[in-house]
Amino acid sequence: MSEVIENTEVALRDLKECQSRHNVSSCEFCREAARCEKKESFEEMVVLNLQENTKVLQECQREQNFFSCLQCQKILDCSVRNRYVSAVYLSMNKGNGGSFEF
């Protein structure tokens, strides 16, 4: 596991602990969110995590000579694709427990 992925997991855990301490299910309900270092750190790590996973996925596709994962027989059991999907999900919900910000 890469350092970026590990740091993202730590940042998410810290963010969830902070939300719990403030008794909120999402940062959007917290009065401290605008100046929260944990939220800022998490958001930075999410961007780096998504960038890294996108790069790894694209490298895999190039190595396989595919334009899309849909062309690959391993699509359902692919750890590279699964990490990428998780990174996308995390970047969409910003740690808000399923509440998406589009």
Beta strands, then each sheet from edge to edge (+ up, - down):
end
